[in-house]
């Protein structure tokens, strides 16, 4: 899949058959999955445009590339940017695209009650992936976070279709056992024959030199050797 531009956030995508069109997924064959991007989908930190000061905020997100680290920066009156990540937590590390991540940061005390510029920085790639404005406040109003979208079932109107995401392990284990039973004789028989040849050659090498025997005895020994090595 093509790389997302930095300003585009990740999220749910429908993986299905080529040529499918429309928005009614109940008659389609496919499955939803979460596509991770350098810019995650932000769910909010529990407040609106006004933020509390001196309090750790939990900025939640999802649809991030696993292993990505983020920080929240604020621009001061001089135009310089400073990292506001909470002490001891320089930036959260994304676990998986479908897992909700937690990026904790705090506004310092003593800020003027005016708008400041904030940005979300992907420190793994060195990219700024989101920006917004907020005002420090002593009495901010809480706001609910955006909930993660729940995709509808795919193909539930197709006859005899399976719409569950979980894969049963029973048939897989049974198939693996059958493969082992079939392949085990194929593996053991050539090995047993080779081991029997090696033992026979070892006996011939260790046997002491014998006196010349009759032609019939020598012929019998030759037949026995051929049968033993067959």
N, C-alpha and C positions, 0 to 999 in steps of 0.2 A: 504494500500500500504506500502511496506517496507520503512524504513527510509533511506534517501539519505546519503551517506558518505559526510564528510565535504568538500571534494575536488570536488564533483559533484554539478553543478549549476542547479537550477530549470528552468522551461520553459514550452513550450506547449506540451501537451500529447493528444493523440486521445483516447477517451473513446468510445468503440464500442462493437460489438458482439464478443464473444469468438470464436476463430478459424479463424478470418479474417487474411489474409496474403497479402503482397504486399504493394506498395506505392501509388497506384491509389485509392485515397479516393473518387473519384466521383461515384464509384459504391458500396460504403460501407454505412452501416447504423451506425451512431454515431455522435459525436460532439467533437470539439477541446475545451480544457480548459487549463488554466495555472496552473501548479503545483508549489506551493511555496516550497522553500527549505531554509535551513540555509544559504547557499551560493546563493546569487542572480545572475542573469545574468547581467554583467556589460556592460553598453553602452558607457562608456568613459566620460571624463571630458572636452572635446573640444580641447585637445592637445595630442601630441604624446609622445615620450620618453623624450623630453625636456619640462620642466614645468616652468612657470613664478614664480617669487618670490614676496612675499608681495601682492598677488592677490588671492581673494577667487575663488576657482575652484568649479564647480558644477558637481560632479560625479553622473551620473544618472544610474539607475538600475531598474530591474523589476524581477518578479518571486520570491519574498521574502515572508516569512511567516508573516501574519499580526501581528503587534505589535512588530516586531523585531527592535532593535536599532543597528546601525553600527557606527564605527569610523574608521578613517584612521590614522595609526601610521607610524612614520619614525624612522629608526635606525641611531643614530649619530656615530661619530668616536670612541666613547668608547664602542659601542655595546649596549647601552641602547636605549629603545624605548620611544618615546614621542608622545602624542596625538596631531594631527594637526587639529582637528576639529575646525571650525570657531568659534570665540567668541560668546557665547550665544546660540550656536547650538552644543551641545556635541555629537549629533548623530541623524540622521533622524530616524523617526519611520515609518516603512512600513505600508501602509494602506491596500492594498489587493494585491494578486499575479499579477493581470493583470494591476495594476496601476504603473506608472513610479515614482520611488522614487528619492529624491534629497539629496545627502550627500555632504555637503559643507566643504571644508578644505582649508588650505593655507600653502604654504612653507614659512618658516621664511627667512628674509633677512640675508645676511652675510654668506651664505653657500658657500663652495668651489664648483667650476664648475667640479664636478665629480659625478659618479653614487652613489645613495643612495638606500637602500632597503626600500620598503614600504609594508604595509600589510593592509588588510581589516579585521577588527575584529568584530565579532558578539558578542556584549556585553551582549545580552540577555542570550546566552548560554555559553559565555566565550570561544569561539572558534575563531581561525584564519581561515578564509574561502578563502582568496585569498592573493597573494603576487606578487610584480613586482618591477622593478628597473626604476629609472628616474633620470635625471640630471637637476639641477637648471640652469636656463638660463635667461639672460636679453633680449634675442630676440628669444623666442620660436616660433615655427611654429604651427599655429592652425590646428587641424584635426577634420573632421566631426565625430560626434558620430555615433555609429551603430544604425540603426533603428530597432524598434521592428518588428519581423517577423509577417507577415499577413498570417494566415492559409487559404488554399483554401477551397471552399465550399465542404461539405461532402454530398454525395448521390445525386448530381445534375443530374446524368445520370439515376437515378432510376425513373421509371414512377410514376406520381402522388405523388412525394415526396415533403416535405416541407424543405427548406434549410435555413429558417430564424431562427435567434437566439431568437428573441423577442416572447414572449408568449402573445396571445390575452387574455384580461381579460373579454371580453363580455360573452363567454360561461361559464367561471367560475362563474361570478356573477349570470347568469341565473340558473345554477345548484344549487347554494347556495340558491337562492330564492325558487326554487322548493322544496328543502329539508326542508326549513323552513315551507312552506305551508303544506307539508305532515306531518311533525312532530308536528306542533302546535296543531291540534285537539287531537293527541295521548297524548300530555302533559296536555292539558286543561281539557279533559273530566274526567279522573280519579280525578283530583284536584277539579273539580266542584262537583262531586258526594261526595267526602270526605267532602267538605265544607257543603253540604246540610245535611249530616248525623250529623255533629257537631252542626249545628243550631237546628236540631230536638231534639238532646239529651239535648241541653241547654234549650230549651223550656220545656221539660219534667222535668228537674231538678228545674226550677224556678216556675212551676205551683203549687198553694196551694193545700193542701190535700183536696179532695172533699168528700162529703158524699156518702155512698154506693148508687149506682144507680141500675137500673134494669139490668137484664141479657142481654137484647137486646142492651141497651146503651153501656155496657161494651164490648160486642162483636163488635159493630160498631166502638168503639174507637180502638180496637185491629186491625181491618181491616184497618182503616185509618193509624195507625202507620206502619203497614207492607207495605202499598202502598207508604207512604211518604219516607220510608227508602230504597225502592227498587231502 
